[in-house]
């Protein structure tokens, strides 16, 4: 709607807090930023609760990605929940060698179909595709979580200034309510920092 003086538009709806912000420590004095090798597509909306790998010297932040596999796909074209941040060219694995994402079909409203360069061992319903450093045998997770995104970051761009990064949460945090999946492996690694109590 509009009137003589203002154009009034509907803004983003508020999102519920995923934990008590009074029970956290966060990075101040300029925050962190996504650098030129940002590992998500430009223009992506990145939800609160996304696990991050932060270089505390440079304050570069990288998204720690995974996708939950659902019924109906194959180990070459698994179906995953819509709420993931993978893109074509990423390398992924479950229990065997890492393979490359050739393309992602997002046309279905219930799931995304990820076409892989080869069969992905263990890519069955209930498991998680993890992001790897590179394709090939003995994959290594691309980014190890050591922080969490506090607030939604809309239309993410290279060198965006100041993203709100949480370093510690002094309470148990249920990741099942997060807008984006968190795998058991990621939960374990984040908790190993001694700063989080995720489950």
N, C-alpha and C positions, 0 to 999 in steps of 0.2 A: 504494500500500500504506500501511498505518498500523500503529502499535503503541500501547502504553499511553500513551506520552508525546508522540508526534509524528505528524502527518499528513505523509507523504512523497509528493511529487508530482514528476512528471518536468518539468524545466525546459527552457528553450530550449537547443537544441544549439549547440555552439560553431561559429563560422564561421571559415574560414581567413582569415588576413591577406591583403590584396590587394597590400600592399607592405611593406617593412621599416619598422616604426615607429621604428626607430633613425635612419632617414634622413628624418625629417620635422620640421617646425616646426608647432606648433598653438597655438590661442588658449587662454590660461589665464585666471586671475582672473575666474571667473564665466562664461566661455564665451559662447555665442550662444544665441538663442532664436527660435522661430517666433512671430511677432506676431499681432495680431488679424486681419490680412489674409492669414493663412497660406494658401498656394495649393495645398494638398492636402486631401483629405477628413479630417476629424477621425477618429481611431482607426486611421489608416493605419500600417502598419509600413514605415518608410523604411530601405532597405538601406544598408550601408556602401558607399562609392564613388559615391554620388549627388553630382553637381556642385551647388554652391550659389552663389547670388549674395548676398554678405554686405555689408550696410551697416556699415562698421567704426566709424562714429560712434555709431550706435544699437544695434549688434550684432543687428539683425534679420537673419534668414536666410530665403532663399526658395529652393525647389527649382527647379533648371533641368530642365525636362521635355522628353522626346521619346519617340517610339514607333517601333519598327522595323516596317515594313510587310511582310507575308508574302503568299504566293500565295492566290488564291481570292476576293478581294474586288473592289470596284469603286472608282472615284474618288469615289463618293458614300458608299459604305459599305465603306471599306477594312478589311481584317483586319490586326491587329497582334499582335505577341508579347504574352504575358500580363504580362510584367514591365515595366509602365509606371505612371505616377502621374497620368495624365490623369483628368479628371472632366467630367461634363456642364456646359456653360457655358464651358469653355475654348475659346480660339480657336487654330487651327492652320493651318499652311501647309507646302507643299513647295517648289514653284517658281513659284507664282503668287499670286493673292490669298488672304488668310486667310479661313477660314470657321469657323463655330461648331460645336462638338460638341453635337448634340441629345440623344444618349443613347449608352450603352455597354452592349452585350449581352455579359455575361461567362459565359454558360451553357455555352459550349463549353470543354472542358478544354485544347484545343490553342491557342486564339487568342481574342482579343476582337474583336467586330465593332463598329466605331465609326460611328454614323450621323451624317452631317454635314448642315449646313443647305443646302449647295449642293455642286456638283462642286469637288473640290480638285485643281487642276492638278498633275500629276507624282506623284500618290499611287499609285505602283505598287510591286510587290514589290522589296525591296532598298533602297528609299528610306526616309527618316525624316520623320515628322510632327514639326514644330518648334512650340513654343508661341509665340504672338505677343501683342503688347500689346493688339491689338484686331482685329476683323474688317475686311476691306477690302483695297484695292489697296496695293501697296508695303509689305508687312508688316515689322514690326520685331520681333526676338526679344524676348520678354517679360523674360527675365533673362539677364544675361551672367555666365558662370561665373568666379569668382575664388577659390574655395575648394572643399574636398571634405569630405563627411561621413566621419569616421573610423570610427565604429562604428554598428551597427544601432540605430535609434531606434524603439522599439516603442510602439504605441498613441499616436501623436503627437497632442497637443492644443494648442490655442491657449495661448500664453504658457508653454509647457513650459520649465522652467528648464534651462539648460546642455545644449547639444548639443555634441559634440566635433567641432571644426572644424579641418581641416588647411589651413595657409596655404602650405606649401612642401614639396615632396618632392624629395630630392636623388638621384634615380635614374629611369631609364626605367620607365614604368608601363604595363602591358598592360591596356587597358580592356575587351578582349574577355572577360575573366574576371569582370568586374563583374556583380553580380546584376541590374542595370538597364541598359538600353542607353545608350550615349553616342554621339552622332552625330559624323561628321567635322567638321561646323561647330562643334560644342561643343568638340571636342578642339582645334581651331585657336584658338578664342577663349581657352580656358584656357591654352594654351601661350604665347599672346601676352603674358600677364602676366609671363613670364620666371621664374615660380616652379614650373612643372610641365613634365614631359617625358612627356606622355601619347601613346600611339599605339594 
